[in-house]
Amino acid sequence: MQIGYKLRCMRLANRLTLEELANRSELSKGFLSQVERDLTSPSIDTLDDILEALGSNLHDFFSQDVDEQLVFGKDDFFINEQDDYVISYIVPNAQKNDMEPILIELEKGKKSMKMEPHEGEEFGYVISGKIVLHFGNRDETVKTGETFYLKANRTHYLENRWDRTAKVIWITTPPQF
């Protein structure tokens, strides 16, 4: 870890000059400059003083939390083509999360996988086309721009009875796909 570089980034994020940080931490501007350039290393007590002046602490400073990816593009998607449908896993490794979104494409006359009853909930948004949502003994038509939301306590699946390919964002919690 480059302690000096990280301290410099924190100082700049706080919009402080070296002189302002020196005054707040009761250290010399020259010493802080050397620390930021990794020419010298502060003691733990001195580092603690610098971090306090920056509004932080040792625990947070040394935390190795990695920033998770927030935005995903087509290059991140994993596409799984089945006989009856195409699933695009639009958030990589979503199985480790509390919910799993997919993009499902159904050609005319095709059905999605049949989901057996399970704990959790599901949400869908029809991007294009129309689908029939089969939920237990109920069949509901869902059109472009419409959504569905269900508790997953009954067998359920999607079907496309129309000429146009249907595209649906389908989100399950917990992950099922």
Contacts in CASP RR format, 6 or more apart in sequence:
PFRMAT RR
TARGET T0000
AUTHOR 0000-0000-0000
METHOD contacts of the structure
MODEL  1
MQIGYKLRCMRLANRLTLEELANRSELSKGFLSQVERDLTSPSIDTLDDI
LEALGSNLHDFFSQDVDEQLVFGKDDFFINEQDDYVISYIVPNAQKNDME
PILIELEKGKKSMKMEPHEGEEFGYVISGKIVLHFGNRDETVKTGETFYL
KANRTHYLENRWDRTAKVIWITTPPQF
1 62 0 8 1.000
2 38 0 8 1.000
3 35 0 8 1.000
3 38 0 8 1.000
3 41 0 8 1.000
3 42 0 8 1.000
3 47 0 8 1.000
4 35 0 8 1.000
4 36 0 8 1.000
4 37 0 8 1.000
4 38 0 8 1.000
5 36 0 8 1.000
5 38 0 8 1.000
6 61 0 8 1.000
7 35 0 8 1.000
7 36 0 8 1.000
7 50 0 8 1.000
7 54 0 8 1.000
8 36 0 8 1.000
10 51 0 8 1.000
10 54 0 8 1.000
10 56 0 8 1.000
11 18 0 8 1.000
11 21 0 8 1.000
11 36 0 8 1.000
11 54 0 8 1.000
14 54 0 8 1.000
14 55 0 8 1.000
16 24 0 8 1.000
16 54 0 8 1.000
18 29 0 8 1.000
18 30 0 8 1.000
18 32 0 8 1.000
18 33 0 8 1.000
18 36 0 8 1.000
19 29 0 8 1.000
21 27 0 8 1.000
21 32 0 8 1.000
21 50 0 8 1.000
21 53 0 8 1.000
21 54 0 8 1.000
22 28 0 8 1.000
22 29 0 8 1.000
22 30 0 8 1.000
22 31 0 8 1.000
22 32 0 8 1.000
24 53 0 8 1.000
25 32 0 8 1.000
25 49 0 8 1.000
25 50 0 8 1.000
25 52 0 8 1.000
25 53 0 8 1.000
26 49 0 8 1.000
27 46 0 8 1.000
27 49 0 8 1.000
27 50 0 8 1.000
31 40 0 8 1.000
32 50 0 8 1.000
34 40 0 8 1.000
35 41 0 8 1.000
35 42 0 8 1.000
35 50 0 8 1.000
42 50 0 8 1.000
44 58 0 8 1.000
47 58 0 8 1.000
47 61 0 8 1.000
48 57 0 8 1.000
48 58 0 8 1.000
51 57 0 8 1.000
51 58 0 8 1.000
51 60 0 8 1.000
51 61 0 8 1.000
69 76 0 8 1.000
69 92 0 8 1.000
72 90 0 8 1.000
72 91 0 8 1.000
72 92 0 8 1.000
76 90 0 8 1.000
76 91 0 8 1.000
76 92 0 8 1.000
77 88 0 8 1.000
77 89 0 8 1.000
77 90 0 8 1.000
77 92 0 8 1.000
77 103 0 8 1.000
78 88 0 8 1.000
78 89 0 8 1.000
78 92 0 8 1.000
79 86 0 8 1.000
79 87 0 8 1.000
79 88 0 8 1.000
79 89 0 8 1.000
80 86 0 8 1.000
80 87 0 8 1.000
80 88 0 8 1.000
80 89 0 8 1.000
82 113 0 8 1.000
84 106 0 8 1.000
84 107 0 8 1.000
84 110 0 8 1.000
84 111 0 8 1.000
84 112 0 8 1.000
85 104 0 8 1.000
85 105 0 8 1.000
85 106 0 8 1.000
85 107 0 8 1.000
85 110 0 8 1.000
85 111 0 8 1.000
85 112 0 8 1.000
85 113 0 8 1.000
86 104 0 8 1.000
86 105 0 8 1.000
87 102 0 8 1.000
87 103 0 8 1.000
87 104 0 8 1.000
87 177 0 8 1.000
88 102 0 8 1.000
88 103 0 8 1.000
88 104 0 8 1.000
88 105 0 8 1.000
89 100 0 8 1.000
89 102 0 8 1.000
89 177 0 8 1.000
90 101 0 8 1.000
90 102 0 8 1.000
90 103 0 8 1.000
90 169 0 8 1.000
91 97 0 8 1.000
91 100 0 8 1.000
91 101 0 8 1.000
94 100 0 8 1.000
94 101 0 8 1.000
94 175 0 8 1.000
95 175 0 8 1.000
97 175 0 8 1.000
98 173 0 8 1.000
98 174 0 8 1.000
99 171 0 8 1.000
99 172 0 8 1.000
99 173 0 8 1.000
99 174 0 8 1.000
99 175 0 8 1.000
100 171 0 8 1.000
100 172 0 8 1.000
100 173 0 8 1.000
100 174 0 8 1.000
100 175 0 8 1.000
100 176 0 8 1.000
100 177 0 8 1.000
101 169 0 8 1.000
101 170 0 8 1.000
101 171 0 8 1.000
102 169 0 8 1.000
102 170 0 8 1.000
102 171 0 8 1.000
102 177 0 8 1.000
103 127 0 8 1.000
103 167 0 8 1.000
103 168 0 8 1.000
103 169 0 8 1.000
103 170 0 8 1.000
104 112 0 8 1.000
104 158 0 8 1.000
104 167 0 8 1.000
104 168 0 8 1.000
104 170 0 8 1.000
105 165 0 8 1.000
105 166 0 8 1.000
105 167 0 8 1.000
106 112 0 8 1.000
106 131 0 8 1.000
106 158 0 8 1.000
106 159 0 8 1.000
106 160 0 8 1.000
106 165 0 8 1.000
106 166 0 8 1.000
106 168 0 8 1.000
107 160 0 8 1.000
107 165 0 8 1.000
108 160 0 8 1.000
108 161 0 8 1.000
108 162 0 8 1.000
108 163 0 8 1.000
108 164 0 8 1.000
108 165 0 8 1.000
109 159 0 8 1.000
109 160 0 8 1.000
109 161 0 8 1.000
110 159 0 8 1.000
110 160 0 8 1.000
111 157 0 8 1.000
111 158 0 8 1.000
111 159 0 8 1.000
111 160 0 8 1.000
112 157 0 8 1.000
112 158 0 8 1.000
112 159 0 8 1.000
112 170 0 8 1.000
113 157 0 8 1.000
113 177 0 8 1.000
114 155 0 8 1.000
114 156 0 8 1.000
114 157 0 8 1.000
115 122 0 8 1.000
115 152 0 8 1.000
115 155 0 8 1.000
115 156 0 8 1.000
115 157 0 8 1.000
115 172 0 8 1.000
115 176 0 8 1.000
116 155 0 8 1.000
117 152 0 8 1.000
117 153 0 8 1.000
117 154 0 8 1.000
117 155 0 8 1.000
118 152 0 8 1.000
118 153 0 8 1.000
118 176 0 8 1.000
119 152 0 8 1.000
119 174 0 8 1.000
120 151 0 8 1.000
120 152 0 8 1.000
120 172 0 8 1.000
120 173 0 8 1.000
120 174 0 8 1.000
121 149 0 8 1.000
121 150 0 8 1.000
121 151 0 8 1.000
121 152 0 8 1.000
121 172 0 8 1.000
121 173 0 8 1.000
122 148 0 8 1.000
122 149 0 8 1.000
122 150 0 8 1.000
122 152 0 8 1.000
122 156 0 8 1.000
122 170 0 8 1.000
122 171 0 8 1.000
122 172 0 8 1.000
122 173 0 8 1.000
123 147 0 8 1.000
123 148 0 8 1.000
123 149 0 8 1.000
123 170 0 8 1.000
123 171 0 8 1.000
124 142 0 8 1.000
124 147 0 8 1.000
124 148 0 8 1.000
124 149 0 8 1.000
124 168 0 8 1.000
124 169 0 8 1.000
124 170 0 8 1.000
124 171 0 8 1.000
125 145 0 8 1.000
125 146 0 8 1.000
125 147 0 8 1.000
125 168 0 8 1.000
125 169 0 8 1.000
126 142 0 8 1.000
126 143 0 8 1.000
126 144 0 8 1.000
126 145 0 8 1.000
126 146 0 8 1.000
126 147 0 8 1.000
126 166 0 8 1.000
126 167 0 8 1.000
126 168 0 8 1.000
127 144 0 8 1.000
127 145 0 8 1.000
127 167 0 8 1.000
127 168 0 8 1.000
127 169 0 8 1.000
128 144 0 8 1.000
128 164 0 8 1.000
128 165 0 8 1.000
128 166 0 8 1.000
128 167 0 8 1.000
129 143 0 8 1.000
129 144 0 8 1.000
129 160 0 8 1.000
129 162 0 8 1.000
129 164 0 8 1.000
129 165 0 8 1.000
129 166 0 8 1.000
129 167 0 8 1.000
130 141 0 8 1.000
130 142 0 8 1.000
130 143 0 8 1.000
130 144 0 8 1.000
130 160 0 8 1.000
130 161 0 8 1.000
130 162 0 8 1.000
130 164 0 8 1.000
130 166 0 8 1.000
131 141 0 8 1.000
131 142 0 8 1.000
131 158 0 8 1.000
131 159 0 8 1.000
131 160 0 8 1.000
131 166 0 8 1.000
131 168 0 8 1.000
132 139 0 8 1.000
132 140 0 8 1.000
132 141 0 8 1.000
132 142 0 8 1.000
132 158 0 8 1.000
132 159 0 8 1.000
132 160 0 8 1.000
132 161 0 8 1.000
133 139 0 8 1.000
133 140 0 8 1.000
133 141 0 8 1.000
133 142 0 8 1.000
133 148 0 8 1.000
133 150 0 8 1.000
133 156 0 8 1.000
133 158 0 8 1.000
134 155 0 8 1.000
134 156 0 8 1.000
134 157 0 8 1.000
134 158 0 8 1.000
134 159 0 8 1.000
135 150 0 8 1.000
135 154 0 8 1.000
135 155 0 8 1.000
135 156 0 8 1.000
136 154 0 8 1.000
136 155 0 8 1.000
136 156 0 8 1.000
140 148 0 8 1.000
142 148 0 8 1.000
150 156 0 8 1.000
152 172 0 8 1.000
152 176 0 8 1.000
158 166 0 8 1.000
158 168 0 8 1.000
158 170 0 8 1.000
160 166 0 8 1.000
END
